[in-house]
């Protein structure tokens, strides 16, 4: 399946007014998500907008900084910082079971 088809399917769970956090980075996919969240009047947050950097890495972990807060992640792969940024945004915005991660 194409990424836009997968995203379109996932967007089926978006509900009016429920915040959405996404790591989508491709411009055409971001536009689909922006349009859908605008239509549903949902706040939309992209993890790319969070300030983050890798400070150091080892074979088993990495030290990262997200929005000025340092964390040790027990996974050295590059995508792990995006997952951590998703979790950080959830906490920063106030954990709520009605958030949707895409």
ABEGO torsion letter per residue (X at the ends): XBAAAAAAAAAAABBBGBBBBBABABAAAAAAAAAAAAAAGBBBBBAAABBBBBABBBAABBBBBBGGBBBBBABABAAAAAAAAAAAAAAAAEBBAABBBX
